[in-house]
Amino acid sequence: MSFSVGFIGAGNMATALTGGFLDQNFSPRRLAMSDPRPQALQEHAPKGIFTTDDNVELVRRSDVVVLAVKPQVVAEVLVPLREVWQERQPLLLSIAAGVTLSGLKNLLGGHPAMVRAMPNTPALVQCGASGYFCDPVVDEAQCRQAHEILAAVGVALKVEREELIDAVTALSGSGPAYCFLVMEAMQSAGMA
C-alpha cells in the first residue's frame, strides 16, 4: 500500500486493522492513530505507529481516515474537523455502526469521499469478513484503498446499496458472537 492511513479511535477494531497491516509488512510510518486516552495509544507507539490525541493533526497526515469510534461520539469527533477535512479531503472509511453516509456528510459539511463498512470480531485474529459500500462519488482508486484496508484482516466484500451494510452488521457483525455462544453452551454441556 502506498497511501497513509489514520485511525480515529484506538479500540479493538483499529488495533486489529493496524495489526493486519503490520503482519503484511505495511510500513508503520504510514500509520497514525489518535485517541483521547493515552493508555489506548501506549501499545501502538513502540510499533512505530504515529500516535496523537489531536484528530486535526491525524487528518492532516492521512490519505485515508478510518473512523473507528462508537456511534454515540461520531458527531463530537467529526464536527471539529470540518475545516481541516475540507482543506485536506482524505477518504473517510467509517466503521461506526448505524451511522449513514448522509449523516456523516452533514457532520463534515458535505465531504464527498466516504465509504461505510462493517468488519466483524474475527478481524481481531485476521479472519474477519467485512462488507463495505462506496459512495457513488468515491473514485475507483479510493474504493480499492478501502478494500485493501479491510482485506488486511480477512475477506472484504463490496455491496451495491448502502442499506445492505445494515444487513451485514446484523448477520456478519453479530453472527460470530452467536456461534461462540453455542460453542460455549456445548462445552458447558460436555463438562456436566
NORUR-V610461 format. One line per field, one symbol per residue. ss: DSSP state (H for helix, E for strand, L for the rest). phi: phi as a letter, one per 20 degrees, with the letter a starting at -180 (. if undefined). psi: psi as a letter, one per 30 degrees, with the letter a starting at -180 (. if undefined). Layout:
ss->???
phi->???
psi->???
This chain:
ss->LLLLEEEELLLHHHHHHHHHHHHLLLLHHHEEEELLLHHHHHHHHLLLLEEELLHHHHHHLLLEEEELLLHHHHHHHHHHHHHHHHHHLLEEEELLLLLLHHHHHHHHLLLLLEEEEELLHHHHHLLEEEEEEELLLLLHHHHHHHHHHHHLLEEEEELLLLLHHHHHHHHHHHHHHHHHHHHHHHHHHHHL
phi->.ddecddeodegfffffffffffemffffedbbcafegffegfegfenefcbddffffffdcecdeedcfgfdgffeegfegfffffelffddedegmeffffffffemngeeccdbbfdgfgfdlcecddbceggeffffffffgffffffcqeccedecgfffffggfeffeggffffffffffffffef
psi->kglkkkkjkhaeeeeeeeeeeefggkkffgklkkkfjefffefeeffgkkklgjeeeeefgkekkjjhlkefgeefeeefgeeeeeeehlkkjkgjkfjleeeeeeeghgkejkkkljllefffghhljkklkkkffkleeeeeeeeeeeffgbkkkklfkeffeeeeeeeeefeeeeeeeeeeeeeeeff.
